[in-house]
Amino acid sequence: MPRFRDLDAAIGVLPTGPTNSMLDVPGVGVGHATVWRDEPPPPVGRGVARTGVTVVDPGGDTFGAPMPFGAVALNGAGEMTGFLTASEWGLLESPIFLTSTMQLGRVYDAVCRLLIAENAMVGADDVMIPVVAECDDSFLNEPRAMQVEESDVAAALAAARASIGAVEPPAEGAVGSGTGMACLGFKGGIGTSSRALPSGHIVGVLVMSNFGEFGRLTVDGVPVGRRIPNPADAAPAVAADPGPKGSCIVVVATDAPVDHAGCERLARRAGLGLARTGSTAHHGSGEIFMAFATGLRQQRGNVSSAARVVGAGLDPLFEAVVDATEESVLNSMLMAPTVVGRKGNTRYGLDADVVRALLS
């Protein structure tokens, strides 16, 4: 399955980083643990699992050396732990964990245990509120069973740390927390992209796409959703489609020296990238965006005296966030195959050949 760039197309004018992914931001890693099983429904078994965990790791000891962080909500029908702390302190103290709605508490507990076990400062010097965010994958994934185990969280974190410095992009589409997600009428999931700035800094974006309706799908300005048949119409309906709800989480990272206020402004621009692909932020969809900046990272309790990128100096970063978010959404769809989940519910993969023909 091709990424968007493989269609001989490009979003915006800024160049990408070497892997065109979040991994282009120095020191940052991305890892997944995919939970895929087929068991009898509860209470006999755990049912059909199409879910998992995805981790964005800023690298190093995030508790001992936090960094500027900001989070915003375009539509708040979702959840993210650490949101209030980010607003008050403006710091990221943990890796970022993504999962499905009903697993958020379980992942939070697992993260606390894992980070306490490896860092004696956590809980001894100060408590920690790790960042865990969710989207609803219950159309494909059985939500009445606790599908994610602590071992899955640990595996995703280990994979993220092992990916730092990789020369290939991380897996995208129906992997990790994106396994059961849907986007704009098709299969969605995890997508990522990056942009290299004239200053030499990098902006990386990762999305967990789970929003929108078929007819609004737009690819690089082309109204694809209005020009192709909906593959779901040709198949017998097994269960009622839940419609355009589900949420989207966007994580932005940069190595530029951006402070908390700047991170919030960067995060907010992700909404423009989603809008380009067809999002209108429906009532039941939680669009939550966050951004962190490693360029002002300091040891715990210290304040950096380095010059900050502020005001109009943020404009190239804004452009990078918008373009990379749009491309990340498209990668999340193009890299995802058709997935059949619980009750036979199906989300179809977006046909790259059809998209290529429309773009040309």
BALOBA-1460 file (C-alpha; in Angstrom, 3 decimals):
// residues 360
<rec num="1" residu="m" x="0.000" y="0.000" z="0.000"/>
<rec num="2" residu="p" x="1.397" y="3.396" z="-0.972"/>
<rec num="3" residu="r" x="1.806" y="6.520" z="1.083"/>
<rec num="4" residu="f" x="0.454" y="9.751" z="-0.371"/>
<rec num="5" residu="r" x="3.841" y="10.784" z="-1.815"/>
<rec num="6" residu="d" x="3.961" y="7.513" z="-3.749"/>
<rec num="7" residu="l" x="1.058" y="8.836" z="-5.856"/>
<rec num="8" residu="d" x="3.407" y="11.473" z="-7.327"/>
<rec num="9" residu="a" x="1.564" y="14.110" z="-5.326"/>
<rec num="10" residu="a" x="2.545" y="16.563" z="-2.611"/>
<rec num="11" residu="i" x="0.832" y="18.720" z="-0.009"/>
<rec num="12" residu="g" x="2.132" y="22.286" z="0.273"/>
<rec num="13" residu="v" x="5.531" y="23.602" z="-0.758"/>
<rec num="14" residu="l" x="7.761" y="22.836" z="2.235"/>
<rec num="15" residu="p" x="10.018" y="19.783" z="1.824"/>
<rec num="16" residu="t" x="9.574" y="16.760" z="4.047"/>
<rec num="17" residu="g" x="12.171" y="15.318" z="6.354"/>
<rec num="18" residu="p" x="14.127" y="12.185" z="5.352"/>
<rec num="19" residu="t" x="11.418" y="9.705" z="6.415"/>
<rec num="20" residu="n" x="8.457" y="12.090" z="6.049"/>
<rec num="21" residu="s" x="7.344" y="11.096" z="9.524"/>
<rec num="22" residu="m" x="7.403" y="11.996" z="13.195"/>
<rec num="23" residu="l" x="10.745" y="10.155" z="13.393"/>
<rec num="24" residu="d" x="12.428" y="13.056" z="11.581"/>
<rec num="25" residu="v" x="12.256" y="15.143" z="14.765"/>
<rec num="26" residu="p" x="15.584" y="14.331" z="16.468"/>
<rec num="27" residu="g" x="15.233" y="12.036" z="19.463"/>
<rec num="28" residu="v" x="11.544" y="11.245" z="18.918"/>
<rec num="29" residu="g" x="10.239" y="7.693" z="18.517"/>
<rec num="30" residu="v" x="6.951" y="6.050" z="17.508"/>
<rec num="31" residu="g" x="5.889" y="2.520" z="18.464"/>
<rec num="32" residu="h" x="2.812" y="0.318" z="18.234"/>
<rec num="33" residu="a" x="1.307" y="-2.749" z="19.862"/>
<rec num="34" residu="t" x="-1.578" y="-4.186" z="17.839"/>
<rec num="35" residu="v" x="-4.264" y="-6.264" z="19.554"/>
<rec num="36" residu="w" x="-6.009" y="-8.479" z="17.001"/>
<rec num="37" residu="r" x="-7.977" y="-11.522" z="18.146"/>
<rec num="38" residu="d" x="-11.187" y="-13.389" z="17.342"/>
<rec num="39" residu="e" x="-12.909" y="-14.930" z="20.355"/>
<rec num="40" residu="p" x="-16.549" y="-15.589" z="21.313"/>
<rec num="41" residu="p" x="-18.356" y="-12.487" z="22.564"/>
<rec num="42" residu="p" x="-18.451" y="-11.682" z="26.293"/>
<rec num="43" residu="p" x="-18.957" y="-13.200" z="28.788"/>
<rec num="44" residu="v" x="-17.618" y="-16.419" z="27.218"/>
<rec num="45" residu="g" x="-14.647" y="-14.723" z="25.560"/>
<rec num="46" residu="r" x="-13.293" y="-11.272" z="24.858"/>
<rec num="47" residu="g" x="-14.952" y="-10.969" z="21.468"/>
<rec num="48" residu="v" x="-13.346" y="-9.547" z="18.341"/>
<rec num="49" residu="a" x="-10.419" y="-7.248" z="19.165"/>
<rec num="50" residu="r" x="-9.284" y="-4.678" z="16.619"/>
<rec num="51" residu="t" x="-7.428" y="-2.219" z="18.811"/>
<rec num="52" residu="g" x="-4.057" y="-1.492" z="20.392"/>
<rec num="53" residu="v" x="-1.662" y="1.142" z="21.715"/>
<rec num="54" residu="t" x="0.511" y="3.698" z="19.930"/>
<rec num="55" residu="v" x="3.253" y="5.685" z="21.686"/>
<rec num="56" residu="v" x="5.013" y="8.895" z="20.742"/>
<rec num="57" residu="d" x="8.161" y="9.075" z="22.848"/>
<rec num="58" residu="p" x="10.088" y="12.396" z="23.028"/>
<rec num="59" residu="g" x="13.153" y="10.388" z="24.025"/>
<rec num="60" residu="g" x="15.160" y="10.282" z="27.219"/>
<rec num="61" residu="d" x="13.801" y="10.905" z="30.705"/>
<rec num="62" residu="t" x="10.660" y="12.986" z="30.162"/>
<rec num="63" residu="f" x="10.004" y="13.212" z="33.904"/>
<rec num="64" residu="g" x="13.492" y="14.380" z="34.784"/>
<rec num="65" residu="a" x="13.769" y="16.617" z="31.718"/>
<rec num="66" residu="p" x="10.308" y="17.812" z="30.634"/>
<rec num="67" residu="m" x="9.651" y="20.135" z="27.694"/>
<rec num="68" residu="p" x="7.135" y="22.787" z="26.605"/>
<rec num="69" residu="f" x="3.751" y="21.292" z="25.798"/>
<rec num="70" residu="g" x="0.330" y="22.566" z="24.814"/>
<rec num="71" residu="a" x="-3.039" y="20.945" z="24.123"/>
<rec num="72" residu="v" x="-6.283" y="22.268" z="22.656"/>
<rec num="73" residu="a" x="-9.698" y="20.825" z="21.826"/>
<rec num="74" residu="l" x="-11.537" y="21.673" z="18.632"/>
<rec num="75" residu="n" x="-14.493" y="19.551" z="19.759"/>
<rec num="76" residu="g" x="-14.427" y="18.005" z="23.200"/>
<rec num="77" residu="a" x="-16.312" y="14.706" z="22.769"/>
<rec num="78" residu="g" x="-13.251" y="12.746" z="23.858"/>
<rec num="79" residu="e" x="-10.690" y="12.415" z="26.606"/>
<rec num="80" residu="m" x="-7.024" y="13.101" z="27.229"/>
<rec num="81" residu="t" x="-5.387" y="12.746" z="30.620"/>
<rec num="82" residu="g" x="-2.921" y="15.483" z="31.436"/>
<rec num="83" residu="f" x="-4.913" y="18.116" z="29.519"/>
<rec num="84" residu="l" x="-5.471" y="20.385" z="32.543"/>
<rec num="85" residu="t" x="-1.891" y="20.019" z="33.716"/>
<rec num="86" residu="a" x="-0.679" y="20.971" z="30.253"/>
<rec num="87" residu="s" x="-2.813" y="24.114" z="30.398"/>
<rec num="88" residu="e" x="-1.525" y="25.057" z="33.850"/>
<rec num="89" residu="w" x="2.169" y="24.074" z="33.757"/>
<rec num="90" residu="g" x="2.765" y="23.873" z="30.011"/>
<rec num="91" residu="l" x="5.075" y="20.851" z="30.335"/>
<rec num="92" residu="l" x="5.177" y="17.323" z="28.954"/>
<rec num="93" residu="e" x="6.446" y="14.878" z="31.602"/>
<rec num="94" residu="s" x="5.699" y="11.534" z="29.949"/>
<rec num="95" residu="p" x="5.581" y="9.894" z="26.549"/>
<rec num="96" residu="i" x="2.216" y="10.227" z="24.790"/>
<rec num="97" residu="f" x="0.004" y="7.128" z="24.663"/>
<rec num="98" residu="l" x="-2.915" y="6.629" z="22.263"/>
<rec num="99" residu="t" x="-5.577" y="3.928" z="22.574"/>
<rec num="100" residu="s" x="-9.310" y="3.235" z="22.303"/>
<rec num="101" residu="t" x="-11.948" y="4.919" z="24.445"/>
<rec num="102" residu="m" x="-12.779" y="2.129" z="26.884"/>
<rec num="103" residu="q" x="-9.096" y="1.295" z="27.428"/>
<rec num="104" residu="l" x="-7.919" y="4.741" z="28.524"/>
<rec num="105" residu="g" x="-7.942" y="3.974" z="32.262"/>
<rec num="106" residu="r" x="-6.217" y="0.643" z="31.777"/>
<rec num="107" residu="v" x="-3.453" y="2.223" z="29.699"/>
<rec num="108" residu="y" x="-3.059" y="5.041" z="32.249"/>
<rec num="109" residu="d" x="-2.595" y="2.509" z="35.068"/>
<rec num="110" residu="a" x="-0.077" y="0.543" z="33.034"/>
<rec num="111" residu="v" x="1.929" y="3.661" z="32.165"/>
<rec num="112" residu="c" x="2.141" y="4.680" z="35.821"/>
<rec num="113" residu="r" x="3.397" y="1.252" z="36.844"/>
<rec num="114" residu="l" x="5.912" y="1.086" z="33.998"/>
<rec num="115" residu="l" x="7.380" y="4.538" z="34.570"/>
<rec num="116" residu="i" x="7.487" y="4.131" z="38.366"/>
<rec num="117" residu="a" x="9.402" y="0.881" z="37.922"/>
<rec num="118" residu="e" x="12.081" y="2.478" z="35.745"/>
<rec num="119" residu="n" x="12.403" y="5.908" z="37.388"/>
<rec num="120" residu="a" x="12.832" y="6.287" z="41.147"/>
<rec num="121" residu="m" x="11.928" y="9.999" z="40.910"/>
<rec num="122" residu="v" x="8.337" y="9.281" z="39.833"/>
<rec num="123" residu="g" x="6.157" y="9.365" z="42.924"/>
<rec num="124" residu="a" x="9.091" y="9.958" z="45.251"/>
<rec num="125" residu="d" x="10.022" y="13.517" z="44.290"/>
<rec num="126" residu="d" x="6.671" y="14.353" z="42.685"/>
<rec num="127" residu="v" x="3.646" y="12.619" z="41.219"/>
<rec num="128" residu="m" x="3.086" y="12.305" z="37.485"/>
<rec num="129" residu="i" x="0.010" y="12.569" z="35.265"/>
<rec num="130" residu="p" x="0.901" y="10.726" z="32.052"/>
<rec num="131" residu="v" x="-0.677" y="11.777" z="28.767"/>
<rec num="132" residu="v" x="-3.134" y="9.208" z="27.401"/>
<rec num="133" residu="a" x="-5.640" y="10.080" z="24.658"/>
<rec num="134" residu="e" x="-8.349" y="8.026" z="22.977"/>
<rec num="135" residu="c" x="-10.666" y="7.545" z="20.024"/>
<rec num="136" residu="d" x="-13.713" y="5.262" z="19.768"/>
<rec num="137" residu="d" x="-13.091" y="2.102" z="17.729"/>
<rec num="138" residu="s" x="-16.215" y="0.214" z="18.863"/>
<rec num="139" residu="f" x="-17.651" y="-0.258" z="15.337"/>
<rec num="140" residu="l" x="-14.875" y="-2.786" z="14.657"/>
<rec num="141" residu="n" x="-13.607" y="-3.565" z="18.164"/>
<rec num="142" residu="e" x="-15.534" y="-5.183" z="21.031"/>
<rec num="143" residu="p" x="-15.583" y="-2.506" z="23.770"/>
<rec num="144" residu="r" x="-17.187" y="-4.634" z="26.496"/>
<rec num="145" residu="a" x="-13.919" y="-6.461" z="27.213"/>
<rec num="146" residu="m" x="-10.662" y="-5.028" z="28.457"/>
<rec num="147" residu="q" x="-8.671" y="-5.820" z="25.314"/>
<rec num="148" residu="v" x="-5.391" y="-4.065" z="26.129"/>
<rec num="149" residu="e" x="-2.952" y="-5.566" z="28.621"/>
<rec num="150" residu="e" x="-0.046" y="-3.932" z="30.441"/>
<rec num="151" residu="s" x="2.276" y="-6.009" z="28.255"/>
<rec num="152" residu="d" x="0.836" y="-4.264" z="25.176"/>
<rec num="153" residu="v" x="1.579" y="-0.846" z="26.663"/>
<rec num="154" residu="a" x="5.102" y="-1.941" z="27.538"/>
<rec num="155" residu="a" x="5.648" y="-3.340" z="24.034"/>
<rec num="156" residu="a" x="4.482" y="-0.136" z="22.356"/>
<rec num="157" residu="l" x="6.739" y="1.979" z="24.583"/>
<rec num="158" residu="a" x="9.729" y="-0.280" z="23.909"/>
<rec num="159" residu="a" x="9.041" y="-0.141" z="20.164"/>
<rec num="160" residu="a" x="8.872" y="3.668" z="20.274"/>
<rec num="161" residu="r" x="12.219" y="3.889" z="22.039"/>
<rec num="162" residu="a" x="13.796" y="1.428" z="19.610"/>
<rec num="163" residu="s" x="12.593" y="3.470" z="16.619"/>
<rec num="164" residu="i" x="14.484" y="6.653" z="17.537"/>
<rec num="165" residu="g" x="16.859" y="7.504" z="14.721"/>
<rec num="166" residu="a" x="15.309" y="5.010" z="12.279"/>
<rec num="167" residu="v" x="15.762" y="5.680" z="8.562"/>
<rec num="168" residu="e" x="12.310" y="4.362" z="7.611"/>
<rec num="169" residu="p" x="8.926" y="5.742" z="8.694"/>
<rec num="170" residu="p" x="6.957" y="3.862" z="11.355"/>
<rec num="171" residu="a" x="4.083" y="1.565" z="10.442"/>
<rec num="172" residu="e" x="0.888" y="3.372" z="9.492"/>
<rec num="173" residu="g" x="-2.767" y="2.563" z="8.879"/>
<rec num="174" residu="a" x="-4.429" y="-0.264" z="10.822"/>
<rec num="175" residu="v" x="-1.733" y="-0.652" z="13.465"/>
<rec num="176" residu="g" x="-1.523" y="0.022" z="17.185"/>
<rec num="177" residu="s" x="-4.268" y="2.309" z="18.419"/>
<rec num="178" residu="g" x="-5.319" y="2.872" z="14.799"/>
<rec num="179" residu="t" x="-6.289" y="-0.775" z="14.242"/>
<rec num="180" residu="g" x="-10.023" y="-0.205" z="14.668"/>
<rec num="181" residu="m" x="-10.332" y="3.403" z="13.527"/>
<rec num="182" residu="a" x="-12.263" y="4.788" z="10.529"/>
<rec num="183" residu="c" x="-11.894" y="8.015" z="8.594"/>
<rec num="184" residu="l" x="-14.161" y="9.801" z="6.116"/>
<rec num="185" residu="g" x="-16.091" y="6.618" z="5.336"/>
<rec num="186" residu="f" x="-12.996" y="4.458" z="4.831"/>
<rec num="187" residu="k" x="-10.573" y="2.621" z="7.074"/>
<rec num="188" residu="g" x="-8.457" y="5.096" z="8.998"/>
<rec num="189" residu="g" x="-5.834" y="4.730" z="11.703"/>
<rec num="190" residu="i" x="-2.316" y="6.019" z="12.227"/>
<rec num="191" residu="g" x="-0.653" y="8.403" z="9.788"/>
<rec num="192" residu="t" x="2.387" y="10.627" z="10.015"/>
<rec num="193" residu="s" x="4.279" y="13.235" z="8.021"/>
<rec num="194" residu="s" x="6.985" y="15.874" z="8.529"/>
<rec num="195" residu="r" x="8.229" y="19.166" z="7.159"/>
<rec num="196" residu="a" x="11.738" y="20.652" z="7.093"/>
<rec num="197" residu="l" x="11.834" y="24.394" z="7.741"/>
<rec num="198" residu="p" x="14.212" y="26.971" z="6.217"/>
<rec num="199" residu="s" x="15.611" y="27.480" z="9.733"/>
<rec num="200" residu="g" x="16.802" y="23.873" z="9.775"/>
<rec num="201" residu="h" x="14.189" y="22.787" z="12.311"/>
<rec num="202" residu="i" x="11.745" y="19.922" z="11.798"/>
<rec num="203" residu="v" x="8.015" y="19.651" z="12.447"/>
<rec num="204" residu="g" x="6.570" y="16.147" z="12.725"/>
<rec num="205" residu="v" x="2.900" y="15.224" z="12.958"/>
<rec num="206" residu="l" x="1.184" y="11.971" z="13.883"/>
<rec num="207" residu="v" x="-2.590" y="11.491" z="13.693"/>
<rec num="208" residu="m" x="-4.990" y="8.857" z="14.911"/>
<rec num="209" residu="s" x="-7.748" y="9.458" z="12.360"/>
<rec num="210" residu="n" x="-11.312" y="8.461" z="13.242"/>
<rec num="211" residu="f" x="-13.617" y="11.169" z="11.926"/>
<rec num="212" residu="g" x="-15.773" y="12.439" z="9.084"/>
<rec num="213" residu="e" x="-18.211" y="11.134" z="6.497"/>
<rec num="214" residu="f" x="-17.679" y="9.615" z="3.060"/>
<rec num="215" residu="g" x="-19.046" y="12.412" z="0.876"/>
<rec num="216" residu="r" x="-16.679" y="15.006" z="2.331"/>
<rec num="217" residu="l" x="-13.409" y="13.175" z="1.623"/>
<rec num="218" residu="t" x="-11.066" y="15.663" z="-0.059"/>
<rec num="219" residu="v" x="-7.565" y="14.801" z="-1.302"/>
<rec num="220" residu="d" x="-5.282" y="17.745" z="-2.112"/>
<rec num="221" residu="g" x="-8.339" y="19.839" z="-2.990"/>
<rec num="222" residu="v" x="-10.035" y="17.159" z="-5.112"/>
<rec num="223" residu="p" x="-13.551" y="16.218" z="-3.836"/>
<rec num="224" residu="v" x="-12.909" y="12.485" z="-4.001"/>
<rec num="225" residu="g" x="-15.901" y="11.593" z="-1.838"/>
<rec num="226" residu="r" x="-18.258" y="13.173" z="-4.380"/>
<rec num="227" residu="r" x="-16.659" y="11.503" z="-7.398"/>
<rec num="228" residu="i" x="-16.426" y="7.832" z="-6.426"/>
<rec num="229" residu="p" x="-19.004" y="5.268" z="-5.276"/>
<rec num="230" residu="n" x="-19.078" y="4.329" z="-1.630"/>
<rec num="231" residu="p" x="-17.800" y="0.725" z="-1.385"/>
<rec num="232" residu="a" x="-20.026" y="0.158" z="1.630"/>
<rec num="233" residu="d" x="-23.105" y="0.632" z="-0.577"/>
<rec num="234" residu="a" x="-22.242" y="-2.495" z="-2.577"/>
<rec num="235" residu="a" x="-22.140" y="-4.732" z="0.511"/>
<rec num="236" residu="p" x="-25.053" y="-5.889" z="2.669"/>
<rec num="237" residu="a" x="-25.272" y="-3.952" z="5.913"/>
<rec num="238" residu="v" x="-24.488" y="-6.096" z="8.952"/>
<rec num="239" residu="a" x="-24.963" y="-3.359" z="11.529"/>
<rec num="240" residu="a" x="-26.000" y="0.254" z="11.431"/>
<rec num="241" residu="d" x="-23.101" y="2.563" z="10.670"/>
<rec num="242" residu="p" x="-22.490" y="4.836" z="13.683"/>
<rec num="243" residu="g" x="-22.029" y="7.804" z="11.359"/>
<rec num="244" residu="p" x="-19.483" y="10.622" z="11.527"/>
<rec num="245" residu="k" x="-18.374" y="10.295" z="15.126"/>
<rec num="246" residu="g" x="-15.272" y="8.863" z="16.661"/>
<rec num="247" residu="s" x="-12.642" y="11.591" z="17.175"/>
<rec num="248" residu="c" x="-9.166" y="12.499" z="15.962"/>
<rec num="249" residu="i" x="-6.008" y="12.870" z="17.992"/>
<rec num="250" residu="v" x="-3.161" y="14.909" z="16.501"/>
<rec num="251" residu="v" x="0.337" y="15.003" z="18.020"/>
<rec num="252" residu="v" x="2.761" y="17.684" z="16.803"/>
<rec num="253" residu="a" x="6.475" y="17.639" z="17.622"/>
<rec num="254" residu="t" x="9.263" y="20.052" z="16.776"/>
<rec num="255" residu="d" x="12.867" y="20.612" z="17.734"/>
<rec num="256" residu="a" x="12.417" y="24.380" z="17.423"/>
<rec num="257" residu="p" x="12.690" y="26.492" z="20.616"/>
<rec num="258" residu="v" x="8.946" y="27.016" z="21.123"/>
<rec num="259" residu="d" x="7.411" y="27.757" z="24.528"/>
<rec num="260" residu="h" x="4.099" y="26.596" z="26.026"/>
<rec num="261" residu="a" x="2.029" y="29.346" z="24.413"/>
<rec num="262" residu="g" x="3.650" y="28.625" z="21.063"/>
<rec num="263" residu="c" x="2.941" y="24.897" z="21.437"/>
<rec num="264" residu="e" x="-0.745" y="25.622" z="22.005"/>
<rec num="265" residu="r" x="-0.776" y="27.765" z="18.876"/>
<rec num="266" residu="l" x="0.922" y="25.009" z="16.868"/>
<rec num="267" residu="a" x="-1.556" y="22.417" z="18.137"/>
<rec num="268" residu="r" x="-4.510" y="24.598" z="17.199"/>
<rec num="269" residu="r" x="-3.388" y="24.704" z="13.538"/>
<rec num="270" residu="a" x="-3.941" y="20.953" z="13.231"/>
<rec num="271" residu="g" x="-7.639" y="21.707" z="12.826"/>
<rec num="272" residu="l" x="-6.925" y="23.446" z="9.524"/>
<rec num="273" residu="g" x="-5.228" y="20.309" z="8.237"/>
<rec num="274" residu="l" x="-8.224" y="18.171" z="9.198"/>
<rec num="275" residu="a" x="-10.602" y="20.627" z="7.539"/>
<rec num="276" residu="r" x="-8.726" y="20.322" z="4.246"/>
<rec num="277" residu="t" x="-9.449" y="16.575" z="4.222"/>
<rec num="278" residu="g" x="-13.169" y="17.098" z="4.865"/>
<rec num="279" residu="s" x="-13.623" y="17.355" z="8.642"/>
<rec num="280" residu="t" x="-16.337" y="19.594" z="10.062"/>
<rec num="281" residu="a" x="-15.738" y="18.477" z="13.685"/>
<rec num="282" residu="h" x="-19.086" y="16.765" z="14.201"/>
<rec num="283" residu="h" x="-20.909" y="16.937" z="17.530"/>
<rec num="284" residu="g" x="-19.927" y="13.397" z="18.529"/>
<rec num="285" residu="s" x="-16.303" y="13.594" z="17.423"/>
<rec num="286" residu="g" x="-13.556" y="14.633" z="19.824"/>
<rec num="287" residu="e" x="-10.812" y="16.536" z="18.015"/>
<rec num="288" residu="i" x="-7.955" y="16.902" z="20.505"/>
<rec num="289" residu="f" x="-4.600" y="18.283" z="19.401"/>
<rec num="290" residu="m" x="-1.307" y="18.561" z="21.270"/>
<rec num="291" residu="a" x="2.214" y="19.788" z="20.546"/>
<rec num="292" residu="f" x="5.582" y="19.527" z="22.258"/>
<rec num="293" residu="a" x="8.890" y="21.236" z="21.546"/>
<rec num="294" residu="t" x="12.235" y="19.659" z="22.416"/>
<rec num="295" residu="g" x="14.174" y="22.840" z="21.645"/>
<rec num="296" residu="l" x="13.555" y="24.286" z="25.125"/>
<rec num="297" residu="r" x="13.862" y="21.051" z="27.085"/>
<rec num="298" residu="q" x="15.411" y="21.500" z="30.530"/>
<rec num="299" residu="q" x="16.161" y="19.475" z="33.629"/>
<rec num="300" residu="r" x="13.206" y="19.347" z="36.006"/>
<rec num="301" residu="g" x="12.736" y="22.610" z="37.869"/>
<rec num="302" residu="n" x="14.939" y="24.652" z="35.532"/>
<rec num="303" residu="v" x="13.876" y="27.291" z="33.039"/>
<rec num="304" residu="s" x="15.612" y="27.671" z="29.689"/>
<rec num="305" residu="s" x="17.175" y="31.029" z="28.878"/>
<rec num="306" residu="a" x="17.410" y="30.233" z="25.156"/>
<rec num="307" residu="a" x="15.778" y="32.559" z="22.651"/>
<rec num="308" residu="r" x="12.261" y="31.504" z="21.739"/>
<rec num="309" residu="v" x="10.480" y="31.443" z="18.409"/>
<rec num="310" residu="v" x="7.463" y="33.713" z="18.955"/>
<rec num="311" residu="g" x="5.009" y="35.886" z="17.050"/>
<rec num="312" residu="a" x="5.414" y="35.968" z="13.293"/>
<rec num="313" residu="g" x="8.441" y="33.712" z="13.679"/>
<rec num="314" residu="l" x="5.964" y="30.869" z="14.190"/>
<rec num="315" residu="d" x="4.440" y="31.289" z="10.722"/>
<rec num="316" residu="p" x="6.651" y="28.670" z="8.992"/>
<rec num="317" residu="l" x="5.825" y="26.209" z="11.781"/>
<rec num="318" residu="f" x="2.102" y="26.919" z="11.382"/>
<rec num="319" residu="e" x="2.380" y="26.144" z="7.669"/>
<rec num="320" residu="a" x="4.272" y="22.955" z="8.439"/>
<rec num="321" residu="v" x="1.664" y="21.757" z="10.943"/>
<rec num="322" residu="v" x="-1.260" y="22.354" z="8.594"/>
<rec num="323" residu="d" x="0.376" y="20.626" z="5.619"/>
<rec num="324" residu="a" x="1.795" y="17.721" z="7.605"/>
<rec num="325" residu="t" x="-1.541" y="17.125" z="9.360"/>
<rec num="326" residu="e" x="-3.382" y="16.951" z="6.045"/>
<rec num="327" residu="e" x="-0.831" y="14.524" z="4.634"/>
<rec num="328" residu="s" x="-0.836" y="12.435" z="7.819"/>
<rec num="329" residu="v" x="-4.589" y="11.897" z="7.499"/>
<rec num="330" residu="l" x="-4.178" y="10.791" z="3.878"/>
<rec num="331" residu="n" x="-1.350" y="8.420" z="4.838"/>
<rec num="332" residu="s" x="-3.506" y="6.928" z="7.588"/>
<rec num="333" residu="m" x="-6.143" y="6.018" z="5.007"/>
<rec num="334" residu="l" x="-3.985" y="4.962" z="2.074"/>
<rec num="335" residu="m" x="-1.872" y="2.680" z="4.276"/>
<rec num="336" residu="a" x="-4.877" y="0.921" z="5.833"/>
<rec num="337" residu="p" x="-6.350" y="-2.240" z="4.275"/>
<rec num="338" residu="t" x="-9.981" y="-3.275" z="4.498"/>
<rec num="339" residu="v" x="-10.677" y="-4.539" z="8.036"/>
<rec num="340" residu="v" x="-13.568" y="-6.747" z="9.155"/>
<rec num="341" residu="g" x="-14.369" y="-6.463" z="12.840"/>
<rec num="342" residu="r" x="-17.008" y="-7.445" z="15.351"/>
<rec num="343" residu="k" x="-20.427" y="-8.520" z="14.051"/>
<rec num="344" residu="g" x="-18.886" y="-8.560" z="10.575"/>
<rec num="345" residu="n" x="-18.712" y="-4.764" z="10.534"/>
<rec num="346" residu="t" x="-16.358" y="-3.643" z="7.772"/>
<rec num="347" residu="r" x="-14.319" y="-0.567" z="6.968"/>
<rec num="348" residu="y" x="-12.942" y="-0.534" z="3.445"/>
<rec num="349" residu="g" x="-9.463" y="0.594" z="2.503"/>
<rec num="350" residu="l" x="-9.129" y="3.623" z="0.247"/>
<rec num="351" residu="d" x="-8.109" y="2.500" z="-3.263"/>
<rec num="352" residu="a" x="-4.855" y="4.278" z="-4.097"/>
<rec num="353" residu="d" x="-5.287" y="3.698" z="-7.839"/>
<rec num="354" residu="v" x="-8.646" y="5.471" z="-7.792"/>
<rec num="355" residu="v" x="-7.140" y="8.407" z="-5.915"/>
<rec num="356" residu="r" x="-4.150" y="8.571" z="-8.263"/>
<rec num="357" residu="a" x="-6.448" y="8.697" z="-11.298"/>
<rec num="358" residu="l" x="-8.534" y="11.518" z="-9.820"/>
<rec num="359" residu="l" x="-5.469" y="13.544" z="-8.866"/>
<rec num="360" residu="s" x="-4.014" y="13.252" z="-12.357"/>
